[in-house]
Amino acid sequence: MGKTIFIKDNSEPLDEETREFINRLMGETDEELIESFNRDVGNKGWATARGRFHFAIRSEFIRRGFDFTAIGGPDSLSFNRKVKLVGKKIEPVE
């Protein structure tokens, strides 16, 4: 079993699927992480796994110290537009 990863208030361990997403994203380069985000842009479907992926990618943005205020905030992330990484800042692609 993998390490228990806590996010936010350290009160509850994450489920196995969320940990798998987090571990996978932690192994990606910055470019690969942005590609993973962009692959989900425009996807209208919804499933529990997709919510876990969104949580994991947002958590990885925070862990890497990315400024993603142009597409999200403390508890949100918008997948309406593709993005690019400029230094440590995530910006929507025009």
C-alpha positions as CSV (number, residue, x, y, z in Angstrom):
1,M,0.0,0.0,0.0
2,G,1.3,3.5,-0.9
3,K,1.9,6.4,1.4
4,T,-1.1,8.1,2.9
5,I,-1.4,11.6,1.4
6,F,-3.3,14.3,3.2
7,I,-4.5,17.5,1.5
8,K,-5.9,20.6,3.2
9,D,-6.9,19.9,6.8
10,N,-5.0,16.6,7.3
11,S,-8.2,15.0,8.6
12,E,-8.9,12.2,6.2
13,P,-6.6,10.0,4.1
14,L,-7.3,9.9,0.4
15,D,-8.8,6.9,-1.4
16,E,-6.6,4.6,-3.4
17,E,-7.7,6.0,-6.8
18,T,-6.9,9.6,-5.8
19,R,-3.5,8.5,-4.5
20,E,-2.8,6.8,-7.8
21,F,-3.7,9.9,-9.7
22,I,-1.5,12.0,-7.4
23,N,1.5,9.6,-7.7
24,R,1.2,9.5,-11.5
25,L,1.0,13.3,-11.8
26,M,4.0,13.7,-9.4
27,G,6.1,11.6,-11.9
28,E,5.2,13.8,-14.8
29,T,7.4,16.7,-16.0
30,D,5.9,20.2,-16.0
31,E,5.2,19.9,-19.7
32,E,3.5,16.5,-19.3
33,L,1.4,17.9,-16.4
34,I,0.1,20.7,-18.6
35,E,-0.6,18.2,-21.4
36,S,-2.6,16.1,-18.9
37,F,-4.6,19.2,-17.9
38,N,-5.2,20.1,-21.6
39,R,-6.4,16.6,-22.5
40,D,-9.4,17.2,-20.1
41,V,-10.3,20.6,-21.5
42,G,-13.8,20.6,-23.1
43,N,-14.7,17.2,-21.7
44,K,-18.4,17.5,-20.8
45,G,-18.8,14.1,-19.2
46,W,-18.6,13.7,-15.4
47,A,-17.6,10.7,-13.3
48,T,-16.1,10.2,-9.8
49,A,-12.8,9.3,-11.4
50,R,-12.7,12.7,-13.2
51,G,-13.4,14.5,-10.0
52,R,-10.5,12.7,-8.4
53,F,-8.2,13.6,-11.3
54,H,-9.2,17.3,-11.0
55,F,-8.4,17.2,-7.3
56,A,-5.1,15.5,-7.9
57,I,-4.0,17.9,-10.7
58,R,-4.9,20.9,-8.6
59,S,-3.0,19.5,-5.7
60,E,0.1,19.0,-8.0
61,F,-0.1,22.5,-9.2
62,I,0.0,23.7,-5.6
63,R,2.8,21.3,-4.7
64,R,4.9,22.6,-7.6
65,G,4.2,26.2,-6.6
66,F,2.4,27.1,-9.8
67,D,0.3,30.2,-9.9
68,F,-2.9,29.0,-11.4
69,T,-5.1,32.0,-10.3
70,A,-6.0,32.6,-14.0
71,I,-7.9,29.3,-14.1
72,G,-8.8,28.6,-10.5
73,G,-8.6,29.3,-6.8
74,P,-8.4,27.6,-3.4
75,D,-11.3,25.2,-4.1
76,S,-11.8,25.5,-7.8
77,L,-10.3,24.8,-11.2
78,S,-11.7,25.7,-14.7
79,F,-11.2,23.3,-17.6
80,N,-12.8,25.6,-20.1
81,R,-9.6,26.6,-21.9
82,K,-6.3,25.0,-22.6
83,V,-3.3,26.4,-20.8
84,K,0.4,26.9,-21.1
85,L,3.1,27.3,-18.4
86,V,5.1,30.5,-18.4
87,G,7.7,30.2,-15.7
88,K,5.7,29.1,-12.7
89,K,2.5,30.8,-13.9
90,I,-0.3,28.8,-15.7
91,E,-2.0,31.0,-18.3
92,P,-4.9,30.3,-20.6
93,V,-4.0,29.9,-24.3
94,E,-5.6,32.6,-26.4
